[in-house]
Amino acid sequence: MERIGLALVDMRSAADPRVPLEVALIQLTAVSSAAPTTGSDAAWVRWVR
């Protein structure tokens, strides 16, 4: 929620006000989609790192 709030503030001074919000939404969805969904997925991610 904080990231979206910052994007809304940034929209006030942006040349194209859609850009900060779209970037924030892309960043948030990229982070959430990269999260493992099951315990075995999480174990795999830890092993790979």
ABEGO torsion letter per residue (X at the ends): XAAAAAAAAAAAABABAAAAAAAAAAAAAAAAAABBABAAAAAAAAAAX
